Amino acid sequence: MPVKHFLGCLLFFVGAFSNAQVLHPAKWANSVSSTSVNIGDEIDLIFQATIDKDWYLYSSDFDPNCGPMVTTFHFKPGKNYSLVGQIVPVKPLLKHDKVFGCDVKIFKNTGEFRQKIKILSANLRIEGSYEYQVCTDIDGKCIPFDDEFVFDKINVGGKKTMPETKQQESSIYKIDSSTTGIGKKDDSYTDVKGPILDKSILEGESSLDQKSFLGYLLFAFLVGLTSLITPCVFPMIPMTVTFFLKDNQTRSQGIKKATIFGLSIIVIYTAAGTVFALLLGTDGLNALATHWAPNLFVFVIFIVFALSFFGLFEINAPYQLVNKADQRAEKGGLIGIFFMAATLVLVSFSCTVPIVGSVLFLAASGEIIKPVLSMFFYALAFAIPFTLFAIFPEWIKSLPKSGGWLNSVKVTLGFLELALCLKFFSIADQAYHWGLLDRDVNIAIWIAIFSLLGFYFLGKIQLPNDSPVDKVSVPRLLLAIATFSFVLYLTPGLWGAPLKMLAGYLPPKHTLDFDLAAKGEINVSGLCEEPRFAETLHLPHGLKGYFDYRQALACARKLNKPLFIDFTGHGCTNCREMEAVVWSDPQVLHRLQNDFVIVALYVDDKTELPEAEWFTSKYDGKVKKTIGKQNADLQISNLENNAQPFYILLGKDERVLAWPYPYNRSRDKFVKFLDSGKKKFKELYTN
């Protein structure tokens, strides 16, 4: 008998005879995932243990030679069913056993094990037994048990009507080390469950998500205010206000109608955002933000509107729709006010759609509520001035007259749309790895666009519908100075300058053909093995890491370091800002380089994996075939979050070590986040 096993038995007898009381610290209950099945179906047999306070039950997934008795299940062979895989413990805890001097896994309070089976015929009866051991650190007692189980209340119908699929039926929990691309068997690959958000080991509270979300709503509100000075909207202000200038109504009636008018604008715009979110849903919004078709569509639309703003042609809403709305508005009453608001929205179509579209696309980060609220705040900013002018029509006399200055605003917006449209092309280019719009190409195009804009402000370029510029006004001169200063700021970016202010809008630095700044960046080689997908995916600042969760977790366990998970995306503007502004800080960079194993999980990458690696998500029941969809499912299923950037620090047993960190540009807070996770790692996994 091995010495460790002898020691375990000795401890048992000492504990047993020290107290004559018969103890049963663990009570078991059995159930199944479905009681009504067909032949060919697969179901889970569920074993649940309720454990007394101060006692713990050993799991089944640690080295049996360590010493303590692992929980084992024995199934009586039968022709009516077959086992699919092995028994799976659900989220056990890691514990260092001081007596045996090794790491074990345990359950406290409750424990659960699952065994998947396939139904082969009717008259199903499953019999077997299990052996287990429970211990307590209070007085050192350890008690082994064995018991039998029976499953005989499963109703089996006819043959399975749906064709069997080759995909795995679970997500990250079922892993075959042969699919890791490493070429060797390793328990560190197969023992993978996904991040576990165990709030009992986390300290403090996180309010960073709220700040980021409020900041985005403020952005939507400011965009709504910007829409007011577009040439399609500004002339509508006096035209709309005249609708409320009637001699036969009291001041209170005018205020009431003006308020209804403003609310109607908000309802129309917000309804559009709501329909947009509901039709697409969580996956749809994420796909919309990165799929090549909608991004290239918006890219082309922005170019078309830019050419229209330059005066090449005019774009108007369908006149039949505008006329019908206008006819309803003439009927008066509350319905007439609503249709007056609809007329305003339709007439302002050519100027507001590009801006509204950018709000919705930026909001499409995977959240349904975000586009709705962003549209509400956009519409609120858009409606307030119209409502105030309707309540106080005498203010209309103080507005400047429409004319050449409005066309200058229109042309300026055209230049800006030409620059911004590249962002949408870049998202598709990065997600699908086309390699068509590298960082230096994007910067070169921007330099040309903003140089022309600077000359336009100086009156050196005249476009159709422009008024002659005999003298350059002070505002135009100041705008020209600002524009040329921006061009000078862009120029060093062609050779590797970080351009932190624009990090979220330019392609990543690794796409540069000639990067002088890269010589001073970190280039470490402390990896366990060659990272998967490294030929297409990259980390910033020369950091070395992984792009596959399983491979990175195995390396973190081997090196005895916490795992730093970066849930990111090719189309994530805030992710690039965090990398440029926060990760580049020497304190942050030093910690990432030395204290963690890094894995960047791109949730929008379109690279399709081999069929053997596909799985069907338990979250939404869909087959996940690409790198991005599998990473997104890991984040949603295990962490109940789908926004990026989202940073996680993980221990050996995959428990989260610190509160997840969302988008926040504070270097000090990010350093504190890293240090807190490192401290917790030492507390949990150091003897």
matplotlib code that plots the C-alpha trace (Angstrom):
import matplotlib.pyplot as plt

x = [0.0, 1.4, 2.6, 0.2, -2.8, -1.7, -1.5, -5.0, -6.4, -4.6, -6.1, -9.5, -9.3, -7.9, -10.8, -13.4, -12.5, -12.1, -15.8, -18.3, -21.0, -22.1, -21.7, -23.1, -21.8, -22.8, -26.3, -26.8, -29.7, -29.9, -31.7, -31.6, -31.5, -34.6, -37.1, -38.7, -36.3, -36.1, -33.7, -30.5, -30.8, -28.0, -28.9, -27.0, -27.1, -26.8, -25.4, -25.8, -24.3, -25.4, -22.4, -22.6, -21.0, -17.3, -17.0, -15.8, -16.1, -13.2, -13.8, -13.0, -10.5, -7.2, -4.2, -5.5, -1.9, -1.9, -3.4, -7.0, -9.7, -11.1, -14.8, -15.3, -18.4, -19.0, -21.7, -23.1, -22.8, -26.1, -27.3, -29.8, -27.3, -23.6, -21.4, -20.4, -17.1, -16.2, -17.8, -17.5, -17.4, -19.0, -16.8, -14.9, -12.5, -8.7, -7.2, -3.7, -3.7, -0.9, -1.0, -0.3, 1.6, -0.3, -3.1, -6.6, -10.0, -13.0, -16.6, -18.1, -21.8, -22.9, -21.3, -22.4, -21.1, -22.5, -22.2, -23.5, -25.1, -26.6, -30.0, -29.7, -33.1, -36.2, -36.8, -33.9, -32.5, -29.1, -27.4, -24.1, -22.2, -20.0, -17.2, -16.2, -14.6, -15.5, -13.3, -13.2, -10.4, -12.1, -10.9, -9.2, -11.9, -12.0, -14.7, -15.0, -18.4, -19.8, -23.3, -25.4, -27.6, -30.4, -32.0, -35.3, -37.8, -36.7, -39.5, -38.0, -39.9, -39.1, -36.1, -34.6, -36.1, -33.3, -30.1, -27.1, -24.6, -20.8, -20.4, -19.8, -22.9, -21.2, -19.0, -15.5, -16.2, -15.6, -12.0, -9.9, -6.2, -5.8, -7.5, -5.1, -2.6, 0.2, 0.9, 1.0, -1.3, -1.5, -4.0, -3.7, -5.5, -8.3, -9.0, -10.7, -14.1, -13.9, -13.6, -15.5, -16.8, -16.7, -17.7, -16.8, -13.1, -13.5, -13.2, -14.5, -16.9, -16.6, -18.5, -16.4, -19.1, -21.5, -19.0, -18.2, -21.9, -22.8, -19.9, -21.3, -24.7, -23.1, -21.4, -24.8, -26.3, -23.4, -23.9, -27.5, -26.6, -24.1, -26.9, -28.7, -26.1, -26.2, -27.6, -30.6, -31.7, -30.9, -33.2, -36.0, -36.0, -37.8, -40.0, -41.1, -41.7, -44.1, -46.4, -46.9, -47.3, -51.1, -53.1, -56.1, -54.3, -53.3, -49.7, -50.5, -51.8, -48.7, -46.5, -48.5, -48.3, -44.5, -43.9, -45.8, -43.9, -40.5, -41.7, -42.8, -39.3, -37.9, -40.4, -39.6, -35.9, -36.0, -38.5, -36.0, -33.2, -35.5, -36.6, -33.0, -32.0, -34.9, -34.6, -30.9, -30.6, -27.3, -25.6, -27.0, -25.6, -22.2, -22.3, -23.4, -20.5, -17.9, -19.5, -18.0, -21.3, -22.8, -19.4, -18.7, -22.2, -21.7, -18.3, -19.9, -22.8, -20.4, -18.6, -21.9, -23.0, -19.6, -19.9, -23.4, -22.1, -19.4, -22.2, -21.8, -25.5, -28.5, -29.9, -33.5, -35.9, -38.6, -40.9, -44.0, -43.3, -42.5, -45.7, -47.9, -46.4, -46.8, -50.5, -51.3, -49.5, -51.8, -54.8, -53.8, -54.5, -52.2, -51.9, -51.0, -48.2, -46.8, -46.7, -45.1, -42.3, -42.2, -41.9, -38.9, -37.2, -37.8, -36.7, -33.5, -32.8, -29.8, -27.9, -28.9, -28.7, -24.9, -24.6, -27.4, -25.8, -22.5, -24.2, -25.9, -22.8, -20.7, -23.4, -23.5, -21.0, -23.3, -25.8, -29.5, -30.2, -27.3, -28.5, -32.0, -30.7, -28.2, -30.9, -33.0, -30.2, -29.5, -33.2, -33.4, -30.6, -32.1, -35.6, -34.9, -34.0, -37.0, -39.2, -37.8, -38.1, -41.7, -42.4, -40.5, -40.9, -39.5, -36.1, -36.2, -35.4, -32.0, -30.7, -28.3, -29.7, -29.1, -26.5, -22.9, -21.7, -24.1, -22.7, -19.2, -20.5, -21.8, -18.5, -16.6, -18.9, -18.1, -14.4, -14.9, -17.1, -14.4, -12.0, -14.4, -15.6, -12.1, -12.9, -15.7, -13.5, -10.8, -13.1, -13.9, -10.3, -9.0, -11.8, -11.3, -7.5, -7.6, -4.6, -5.9, -5.9, -2.7, -2.1, 0.3, -2.1, -4.9, -2.7, -1.5, -5.2, -6.0, -3.1, -4.4, -8.0, -7.2, -4.6, -7.3, -9.7, -7.1, -6.8, -10.6, -10.7, -8.2, -10.4, -7.9, -10.5, -14.0, -16.7, -20.2, -22.7, -19.8, -20.0, -16.8, -14.2, -12.7, -11.1, -10.4, -12.3, -10.7, -12.8, -11.8, -8.1, -8.2, -9.8, -7.1, -4.4, -6.0, -6.4, -2.8, -1.6, -3.5, -1.8, 1.6, 0.5, -0.4, 2.8, 5.2, 2.6, 3.8, 7.0, 5.6, 4.6, 1.9, -0.7, -2.4, -5.2, -6.3, -5.6, -9.3, -9.7, -6.6, -5.6, -3.3, 0.4, 1.5, 0.1, 2.8, 5.3, 8.1, 8.0, 11.0, 9.4, 9.1, 12.9, 12.4, 9.4, 9.3, 10.1, 10.0, 10.3, 9.0, 6.2, 5.6, 5.1, 4.2, 0.9, -2.0, -3.2, -0.1, 0.2, -2.9, -3.5, -1.1, -0.6, 0.5, 3.9, 5.8, 4.2, 4.1, 1.1, -1.6, -4.8, -6.4, -7.8, -6.9, -3.3, -2.9, -4.4, -2.1, 1.0, -0.2, -0.5, 2.9, 4.6, 2.6, 1.4, -2.1, -3.7, -4.5, -7.5, -8.1, -11.6, -11.1, -12.1, -10.8, -13.6, -13.3, -12.3, -12.0, -9.8, -7.2, -7.4, -6.8, -3.8, -2.3, -3.0, -3.0, -1.0, 1.8, 2.4, 5.8, 4.2, 1.5, 3.8, 6.3, 3.6, 2.1, 5.5, 6.7, 3.8, 1.1, 0.5, -1.5, -4.2, -6.1, -9.5, -10.9, -14.7, -15.2, -12.5, -14.0, -11.4, -13.3, -11.9, -11.7, -15.0, -13.6, -13.4, -17.0, -19.4, -23.0, -23.4, -25.5, -26.2, -28.1, -28.1, -26.1, -23.1, -19.9, -17.5, -15.2, -12.6, -14.7, -17.9, -16.3, -14.5, -17.7, -19.6, -16.9, -17.4, -21.2, -21.7, -19.1, -19.0, -22.5, -20.9, -20.5, -18.9, -15.3, -12.7, -13.2, -10.2, -10.1, -7.4, -7.6, -6.1, -5.1, -8.6, -10.0, -11.5, -11.6, -9.0, -10.2, -13.3, -13.4, -12.1, -14.0, -13.1, -11.4, -8.3, -7.0, -3.5, -3.5, -6.8, -5.5, -2.3, -4.4, -6.5, -3.3, -1.8, -5.0, -5.2, -1.5, -1.9, -5.0, -3.1, -0.4, -2.9, -4.7, -1.9, 1.2, 2.0]
y = [0.0, 3.4, 5.4, 8.3, 5.9, 4.3, 7.8, 8.6, 5.4, 6.1, 9.6, 8.1, 5.6, 8.1, 10.5, 7.7, 6.4, 9.8, 10.2, 7.4, 9.4, 8.1, 11.1, 11.6, 15.0, 14.6, 13.8, 12.9, 13.5, 12.4, 13.9, 14.1, 17.0, 15.6, 13.0, 12.6, 11.6, 9.8, 7.0, 8.7, 11.7, 12.7, 13.7, 14.5, 12.4, 14.9, 13.9, 16.6, 16.5, 18.7, 19.1, 20.0, 23.2, 23.1, 19.9, 19.5, 16.8, 15.8, 16.2, 13.7, 15.7, 15.7, 13.3, 10.2, 9.5, 12.7, 11.0, 11.9, 9.7, 11.2, 10.8, 8.0, 6.8, 3.3, 2.6, -0.9, -1.8, -1.8, -2.2, 0.6, 3.4, 4.4, 6.9, 10.0, 11.2, 11.1, 12.4, 16.2, 18.0, 21.4, 24.2, 22.7, 24.8, 24.4, 23.6, 22.9, 19.9, 20.5, 16.9, 15.3, 18.3, 18.6, 20.5, 19.0, 20.0, 20.1, 21.1, 23.1, 23.4, 21.9, 19.8, 18.6, 16.0, 15.4, 12.4, 12.6, 9.5, 8.5, 6.7, 3.5, 1.8, 1.9, 0.3, 2.5, 1.7, 2.9, 1.5, 2.1, 3.2, 6.0, 6.3, 9.5, 11.1, 14.1, 15.8, 18.7, 20.9, 21.6, 18.4, 16.6, 14.0, 12.3, 9.8, 7.6, 6.5, 4.4, 4.2, 3.0, 4.9, 4.0, 6.1, 4.4, 7.2, 8.3, 8.0, 6.9, 7.5, 6.6, 7.3, 10.7, 12.7, 15.3, 14.2, 13.9, 16.7, 16.3, 19.4, 19.1, 19.8, 21.8, 24.8, 25.4, 22.6, 19.7, 20.0, 17.6, 18.3, 17.0, 20.2, 22.6, 22.3, 21.6, 18.0, 16.5, 15.3, 17.5, 17.5, 21.3, 21.4, 19.0, 20.4, 23.6, 25.0, 28.7, 31.7, 31.4, 34.6, 33.5, 36.7, 35.3, 35.8, 39.3, 42.5, 46.0, 47.2, 48.3, 51.3, 51.7, 50.3, 53.0, 55.8, 54.5, 54.1, 57.6, 58.9, 57.3, 58.8, 62.2, 61.5, 60.7, 63.9, 66.0, 64.4, 65.4, 69.0, 68.8, 67.8, 71.1, 73.1, 70.9, 72.7, 70.3, 70.9, 74.6, 76.1, 73.9, 75.7, 78.9, 76.8, 74.6, 77.4, 79.1, 76.1, 77.2, 80.9, 81.1, 84.1, 82.1, 80.1, 81.0, 80.8, 77.7, 76.0, 76.9, 75.5, 72.3, 71.8, 72.6, 70.1, 67.4, 68.3, 67.8, 64.5, 63.3, 63.9, 61.8, 59.0, 58.8, 58.6, 56.4, 54.0, 53.6, 52.7, 50.3, 48.5, 48.3, 46.7, 44.2, 43.0, 42.3, 41.2, 40.7, 38.6, 40.7, 43.9, 42.4, 40.9, 44.3, 46.0, 43.7, 42.0, 43.1, 43.8, 46.5, 48.1, 48.4, 49.6, 52.4, 53.1, 53.6, 55.6, 58.0, 58.6, 59.2, 61.7, 63.4, 63.9, 65.3, 67.7, 68.8, 69.8, 67.0, 66.1, 66.4, 63.7, 64.0, 61.7, 60.1, 62.9, 60.7, 59.9, 63.6, 64.8, 62.3, 63.3, 67.0, 66.5, 64.8, 67.7, 70.3, 68.7, 70.1, 68.7, 66.3, 64.0, 66.9, 67.9, 64.3, 64.3, 67.7, 66.1, 63.2, 65.8, 67.4, 64.0, 63.1, 66.4, 66.4, 62.9, 63.7, 65.4, 63.4, 59.8, 59.7, 61.0, 58.8, 55.8, 56.4, 56.5, 53.2, 51.5, 52.7, 51.5, 48.0, 46.5, 43.7, 45.4, 45.9, 48.7, 50.8, 51.7, 52.5, 54.9, 56.4, 57.2, 58.7, 61.0, 61.9, 62.7, 64.6, 67.0, 67.3, 68.1, 70.5, 73.5, 73.0, 72.8, 76.0, 77.9, 76.8, 77.9, 81.2, 82.1, 85.6, 84.0, 83.1, 86.8, 86.4, 83.5, 84.2, 84.0, 80.9, 81.3, 80.7, 79.9, 77.0, 75.6, 75.9, 73.8, 71.3, 71.0, 70.7, 67.8, 66.2, 66.2, 64.8, 62.0, 61.1, 60.7, 58.8, 56.3, 54.7, 53.5, 51.2, 49.8, 49.2, 47.2, 44.8, 44.7, 43.7, 41.2, 39.3, 39.9, 41.4, 43.6, 46.3, 49.3, 49.4, 52.1, 54.0, 54.0, 55.3, 58.1, 59.1, 59.4, 61.5, 63.8, 64.5, 65.0, 67.4, 69.3, 70.0, 71.0, 73.5, 75.0, 75.2, 77.2, 79.6, 80.0, 78.4, 75.7, 76.7, 74.1, 74.4, 76.4, 78.2, 81.9, 83.8, 84.3, 87.7, 87.9, 85.1, 85.7, 85.2, 82.0, 80.5, 81.4, 79.7, 76.6, 76.5, 76.7, 73.9, 71.7, 72.1, 71.5, 68.2, 67.3, 67.9, 65.7, 62.9, 62.9, 61.2, 58.4, 57.2, 56.0, 54.6, 57.5, 56.2, 59.0, 58.1, 60.7, 58.7, 55.2, 54.1, 55.3, 54.1, 50.5, 48.9, 49.7, 46.2, 46.9, 49.5, 48.7, 50.7, 51.3, 53.1, 53.2, 49.4, 49.1, 50.3, 48.2, 45.1, 41.8, 38.9, 35.2, 33.8, 31.7, 28.0, 27.3, 28.9, 30.7, 29.6, 32.2, 34.4, 34.8, 37.0, 38.2, 40.5, 42.1, 45.8, 47.2, 44.0, 42.1, 38.3, 36.2, 33.9, 34.1, 30.8, 30.5, 26.9, 27.3, 30.4, 28.8, 25.8, 28.1, 30.2, 27.0, 25.8, 29.1, 29.6, 33.0, 34.6, 34.8, 38.2, 37.9, 40.7, 40.4, 42.6, 43.2, 44.4, 47.0, 48.0, 51.7, 51.8, 48.7, 50.5, 53.6, 51.5, 49.8, 53.2, 55.2, 52.8, 49.7, 52.0, 53.3, 52.0, 50.7, 48.8, 47.5, 46.2, 44.3, 42.8, 41.7, 40.1, 39.2, 37.7, 35.3, 37.4, 36.1, 38.4, 36.9, 38.6, 38.4, 39.6, 37.6, 35.8, 33.0, 29.7, 26.9, 23.2, 21.4, 19.3, 22.4, 23.6, 23.4, 24.3, 27.0, 26.3, 30.0, 30.4, 26.9, 28.1, 26.4, 28.5, 28.0, 31.0, 32.3, 35.4, 33.5, 31.1, 33.8, 35.8, 32.8, 32.2, 35.8, 35.7, 32.2, 32.5, 36.1, 37.4, 40.3, 41.0, 44.5, 45.2, 46.0, 43.7, 42.6, 39.5, 38.2, 34.4, 31.9, 28.3, 27.0, 29.6, 31.7, 35.5, 37.1, 40.8, 42.6, 42.6, 45.9, 47.6, 50.7, 53.3, 55.3, 55.8, 54.3, 54.3, 52.3, 49.8, 49.3, 48.8, 46.3, 44.3, 44.5, 43.3, 40.2, 39.4, 39.7, 37.4, 34.9, 34.7, 34.3, 31.4, 29.5, 30.0, 27.7]
z = [0.0, -0.9, 2.1, 1.3, 1.2, 4.4, 6.0, 4.7, 6.3, 9.5, 9.7, 9.0, 11.9, 14.3, 13.4, 13.6, 17.0, 18.5, 18.3, 18.5, 16.8, 13.4, 11.0, 7.5, 6.4, 2.8, 1.4, -2.3, -4.7, -8.3, -11.3, -15.1, -17.5, -19.3, -18.2, -21.6, -24.4, -27.7, -28.8, -30.0, -27.6, -25.2, -21.6, -18.4, -15.3, -12.4, -9.0, -6.4, -2.9, 0.1, 2.4, 6.1, 7.3, 8.0, 5.9, 2.3, -0.4, -2.6, -6.3, -9.0, -11.1, -9.3, -9.1, -7.3, -6.2, -4.1, -1.1, -0.4, -2.0, -5.2, -5.9, -8.4, -10.2, -11.5, -14.0, -14.5, -18.3, -20.1, -23.7, -23.3, -23.0, -23.5, -21.7, -23.6, -22.2, -18.5, -15.4, -15.1, -11.7, -11.9, -10.7, -7.8, -5.6, -5.6, -2.1, -1.0, 1.3, 3.9, 5.2, 1.8, 0.4, -2.9, -4.6, -4.5, -5.6, -3.2, -2.9, 0.0, 0.9, -2.3, -5.0, -8.5, -11.0, -14.4, -16.7, -20.3, -21.8, -25.1, -25.2, -27.3, -26.6, -24.5, -21.0, -19.8, -16.3, -15.2, -12.2, -10.5, -7.4, -6.2, -3.7, -2.0, 1.0, 3.2, 5.6, 8.0, 9.2, 12.5, 14.2, 11.3, 10.7, 7.2, 6.4, 3.3, 2.0, -0.9, -2.1, -5.0, -7.4, -9.8, -12.7, -13.8, -14.3, -17.8, -20.5, -23.8, -27.0, -30.6, -32.6, -32.8, -35.6, -36.0, -37.7, -35.4, -35.6, -35.5, -33.3, -29.6, -27.6, -24.8, -25.0, -23.5, -20.9, -23.3, -24.6, -26.6, -26.3, -29.8, -31.1, -29.4, -32.3, -29.8, -30.7, -27.2, -24.5, -21.4, -18.5, -18.3, -21.7, -20.8, -17.4, -18.7, -17.6, -18.4, -16.1, -12.8, -11.3, -7.6, -5.8, -2.4, -3.1, -4.7, -2.7, -3.3, -5.9, -9.5, -10.9, -14.0, -16.3, -15.2, -15.9, -19.3, -20.2, -19.0, -21.1, -24.2, -23.6, -23.3, -26.6, -28.2, -26.8, -28.2, -31.6, -31.5, -30.9, -33.8, -36.1, -35.5, -37.5, -40.6, -43.7, -43.9, -40.3, -39.5, -42.2, -40.8, -37.5, -38.6, -41.0, -38.2, -35.7, -38.0, -37.6, -34.0, -34.7, -34.6, -33.4, -32.2, -29.5, -26.0, -24.7, -22.6, -25.7, -27.6, -24.9, -24.8, -28.6, -28.6, -25.9, -27.8, -30.9, -29.1, -27.6, -31.0, -32.4, -29.5, -30.0, -33.7, -33.3, -30.2, -31.9, -34.8, -32.3, -30.5, -33.6, -34.7, -31.4, -31.2, -34.8, -34.5, -30.9, -29.1, -31.7, -34.5, -33.1, -32.6, -36.1, -37.5, -36.0, -37.7, -40.7, -44.0, -45.7, -43.3, -42.8, -46.5, -47.0, -44.5, -46.0, -49.4, -47.9, -46.2, -49.4, -51.3, -48.7, -48.7, -52.4, -51.9, -49.3, -51.7, -54.2, -56.8, -56.4, -54.0, -51.9, -50.6, -48.8, -51.0, -51.9, -51.7, -48.1, -47.2, -49.0, -47.1, -43.8, -44.6, -45.6, -42.3, -40.5, -42.1, -40.5, -37.1, -33.7, -31.8, -34.8, -36.9, -34.5, -34.6, -38.4, -38.3, -36.3, -38.8, -41.6, -39.9, -39.5, -43.1, -44.5, -42.4, -43.7, -45.9, -43.1, -40.0, -41.3, -41.5, -38.0, -36.6, -38.4, -36.7, -33.3, -33.9, -35.3, -32.4, -30.0, -31.6, -29.2, -28.2, -25.9, -26.8, -24.4, -25.5, -29.0, -27.6, -24.9, -27.3, -29.7, -26.9, -25.9, -29.5, -30.1, -26.8, -27.9, -31.3, -30.0, -27.2, -29.4, -31.7, -28.6, -27.1, -30.4, -30.7, -27.1, -27.6, -31.3, -30.8, -30.5, -34.2, -35.0, -33.4, -35.5, -38.4, -41.9, -43.9, -46.6, -47.6, -44.1, -44.0, -47.2, -45.6, -42.7, -45.2, -47.1, -43.8, -42.9, -46.3, -45.5, -42.1, -43.5, -46.0, -43.1, -40.9, -43.6, -43.4, -39.9, -41.2, -44.0, -41.4, -39.2, -42.0, -43.1, -39.7, -38.9, -42.2, -42.4, -45.9, -45.4, -47.7, -45.3, -43.3, -40.7, -42.9, -45.8, -43.6, -42.2, -45.7, -46.8, -43.7, -44.3, -47.8, -46.7, -43.9, -45.9, -48.5, -45.7, -44.4, -47.9, -48.1, -44.9, -46.4, -49.5, -51.9, -52.9, -54.1, -54.5, -56.1, -54.0, -52.1, -51.7, -52.9, -50.2, -50.8, -47.3, -44.8, -41.6, -38.2, -37.5, -40.8, -40.2, -36.7, -38.2, -40.9, -38.2, -36.2, -39.3, -40.5, -36.9, -37.0, -40.3, -38.6, -35.7, -38.1, -40.1, -37.6, -37.5, -40.9, -39.2, -36.0, -33.7, -31.4, -32.1, -28.8, -29.5, -32.5, -31.3, -31.6, -35.1, -36.9, -37.8, -35.2, -35.3, -36.3, -39.8, -40.4, -43.1, -41.5, -37.8, -36.3, -32.9, -32.7, -32.0, -28.4, -27.6, -25.5, -27.2, -24.6, -25.4, -22.1, -23.7, -23.2, -26.9, -30.2, -29.9, -32.1, -34.6, -34.1, -37.9, -38.0, -34.4, -32.5, -29.1, -28.8, -27.7, -28.6, -25.8, -26.3, -25.4, -26.7, -28.6, -27.5, -24.0, -23.4, -24.6, -22.4, -19.3, -19.7, -19.9, -16.9, -14.8, -15.9, -15.1, -11.9, -13.0, -13.1, -16.5, -17.9, -20.3, -22.8, -24.4, -27.4, -31.0, -34.3, -34.4, -30.8, -30.6, -26.9, -26.9, -29.1, -26.8, -23.7, -25.4, -26.5, -23.4, -20.5, -21.6, -22.8, -19.3, -18.0, -14.8, -16.6, -19.3, -16.7, -14.9, -18.1, -19.2, -16.0, -13.8, -16.1, -19.0, -21.5, -23.8, -26.2, -27.1, -30.2, -30.1, -33.7, -35.6, -38.6, -38.9, -39.2, -37.1, -38.1, -37.8, -34.9, -32.8, -33.4, -30.5, -29.8, -27.2, -24.1, -24.0, -27.3, -28.8, -31.9, -33.4, -32.9, -35.8, -35.7, -33.3, -32.6, -31.9, -29.6, -27.6, -27.4, -26.1, -23.5, -22.2, -22.3, -20.8, -18.0, -17.2, -18.2, -20.1, -23.8, -23.9, -24.9, -23.7, -20.7, -18.7, -16.4, -14.1, -13.5, -11.1, -11.7, -11.0, -13.3, -10.6, -11.2, -8.9, -9.1, -10.2, -14.0, -15.5, -18.3, -20.4, -18.1, -19.1, -15.5, -15.4, -11.6, -11.4, -14.0, -12.0, -8.8, -10.7, -11.8, -8.3, -6.6, -8.8, -8.3, -4.5, -4.5, -6.6, -4.0, -1.2, -2.9, -4.6, -2.5, 0.4]

ax = plt.figure().add_subplot(projection="3d")
ax.plot(x, y, z, "-o")
ax.set_aspect("equal")
plt.show()
